[in-house]
């Protein structure tokens, strides 16, 4: 009896521990959500007050415009929260279970849910100053990916262009574009091939990503060490553009000039954006591993080859924080690009004023050189 009693007690204890862990995870999810929303709310309120207080001191004429800007800021913030609550029935402090229920409901509604979710994404884009990632926008993005929504391709591409959007939401949008499979997304994804840096995910979004991508938490944990460029590489592979990834890697790993101009010929601005993103992977006061050092050095080389004058601000920043010999090489490239930027710009064919050019002679026209010249009034006889 004693032995069976101890077994029952042990089973009860295990059950209590399991329930306790579930409750603790739920509480952690709620608490972190509460803290992030509290920070956002305080940030908006304090920023608005600060603008209203400082503008009269700096320039009284800017008070009205500053007040209007603060109101617009607050409007977009509140609108996104209200849309999340009204259209999705998703309140700020819901647990993952509630998020999962809404997610499953949107999936079951299929195409009927698309207009609502596009509204959510548009409102999120206008409120991109929010400090933390939003479960509501992640829900919309994952539904787009799961339903392979073609109408969402352009909004997702525009969404990725906003630098203030948190990296977690950018990763979700990159994944969704890969799932949808529209080739129009290829240029936008190329820019992220140069985005290095891990530690993207917050604890509370692991379950959301695992559910959104239809994978287990254990499988998703392998992706926690992925960098943004890894997600972009996966998405481009799904879009049958693995060759683009390989060419870009050859550029960064081998200083392959032929590969550089091969990819830049078709995606010039996107390649330059990707290369400048590589420069951002050099943190101030920190040492990079050998692989990243090579990538940053080769990115500077590639920008030099492409005469990428637009990259000068990033190169100047890198020259200030980088160690030797990268610092000296950056200074050399900066000097070359600055000299190149002062050269007169080549005139395009479309900019030439055709009206000022001499007319093309007509081969069938009668030659007039040997015809008698008409007399002028001064030359007429009296």
MILUM-82212 format. One record per residue (C-alpha): x, y, z. Coordinates in steps of 0.02 Angstrom, whole numbers, plus 50000, padded with zeros to 5 digits. Layout:
N
XYZ...
//
This chain:
382
500005000050000501415011850047502275008649882500695011849780500365027349885502095034149845501815030549660500165040049663501015054249754502435054649627501205054749481500205068649563501795078449589502305076249407500585081849352500685097249463502415101449397501815099749217500305110849250501425123049343502625124149196501175127549077500485141049190502225148549210502505149149021500795157248999501205169949134502915173649056502085176448886500805188048963502085197349070503295200548927501865206448818501265217948957503005225448984503305228348798501595236848777501895247148932503555253048860502715257448696501325267248779502535276748892503675280148744502255287548641501595298148785503315304448840503855308048661502285318048630502515328048791504355330848754503985337448580502635349048648503775355548786505375357648686504705364648522504145381548597505895383748668506795378948507505635386948379503895393148426503325392048244503585373148248502395370548393500855367948283501735355948164502485346348310500785344948392500005338648229501415325948209501145319748386499285317748355499595307948194500855297148285499615293348424498215290548297499165276948201499695268748364497905267848428497195263048258498315247748245497835242048421495985244848387496045235448222496915220848306495565220448438494045223848327494465213848170495405199448249494695199448425496515199248478496835209648633498565215848686498845203748829498125187748758499075171648786499785160848647498245149548658497115164148614498285169248472498245151348408496335151048407496245167048304497605160648187496665144348155495055154048127495895165247996496595149947908494895141547905494095157247831495345156847689495165170547558493785179047658495075183747790496295191947667495525209747662495515210447852497315204647865497885217047732497135230847837498115224547987499745224547889499435241947818499055248847991500615240548060501675248447924501035265647970501405262348154503165255748123503845266548265503185253848391504605247048495504245228448494503575215148377501695213248365500795196348375499375203448267500515207848120501425191148137499745182448129499315191547966501015187847888500965169347931499205167447863499785175547700501185162847689500115147847732498755152847608500045158047476499145174547453499725183047292498825199347338499975200947488501615200847389501705219547355501165224447533502465212647607503835219747495503365237447549503325231447730505125225247716505725242247655505365250547823506945250147929505995252948092505055236448074505745223948203506865210048136505655196648197504285203248084505505205347939506015187047956504175181847954503865192347797505395184747711504755167347753503015171647688503685178247522504645162047500503065151947534501995162247414503255159347276503015175147171504615179747073504215198247100504925196147276506675191147216507425208947209506755213247382507475197147456509205199747379509485215047489509385203847643510775192147586511985204147670511055205347836512125196447965511755194748149510855181948256509895183648422508365189248326507035180148424506225184248588505655169448695503805173548674503855172348484504585154948472502875146748490502095158948366503415155048234503295136348263501405137048240501465149148093502745138647999501915122048045503445115248133503785109348310504635119848441506095107648442506335109048253506175127848260507525129148393508785123948261508325139948167508575151248319510415153048272509995157948093510445175248032509275185647924510335181247772509965162747804508085166047798508305176047637509345162047563507995149247603506635160347528507635163247368507935144547353506045141747360505895154547220507095144347112508455157647131509775147247219511005152747083510815170947141511305165847317512815156147255513425170447145513255182847290514205171147405515605169247277515765188047275515965189047464516995173447491518165173747341518165191747276517495184847113517385200047000516505190746860515165184546982514965202047053514575210046885513505195346832512295198046976512445217046977511995218046792510225212546832510035218047015511185233347028510345243247169509865227547266511655220847264512335237547325511025237547465511525219747513513375224347516513075239647625512065228647743513635217947763514565233447824513295235347964513825218648036515405226848106514895231948284515815246148368517155240348491516915221748451518025209548358517265199248216517675181248179518805177648029517355173347913516435189547946518045199647934518305192547759516505196147711516605214347769518285216947682517635209247521516035219447531517105235247534518075228447384516445224947290515765242447325517395249547258517235239247098515435244947073515905263247107514485263447235514525281847286512895279447384513845268247505515015282347562514085286047727514195267747780516025266747726516465282247827515625274747980516575258447955518235267747936517955275548108517615259448203518605246248107520345240448154521875239148044522055234347898520185236347859520215254547917521615259147797520775250047653519125259047689520005275847688520795271747519519105266547445518255281947518519555293347436519295284647267517395285547276517425303847331518535308047182517385298047068515845307047137516605323947085516755318846902515455326146783513975314746763513785305746598512285311946500510995298746459510285296846284508565302146344509255318546413509955324946247508885338846171508545332245997507895349245937509635356845948510475343245844510785345945657509515337445545510015321245458510245324845271509005317145151509935307045017508505310044893508515328944915509095340044769510815347644805510695366444825512535371044837512725375244648511055384244625511135403144596510935413244753509455425144765509955443244757509775453944912508925471344905510645479844917511255470344762509755474844649510165486944506509435504544508
//
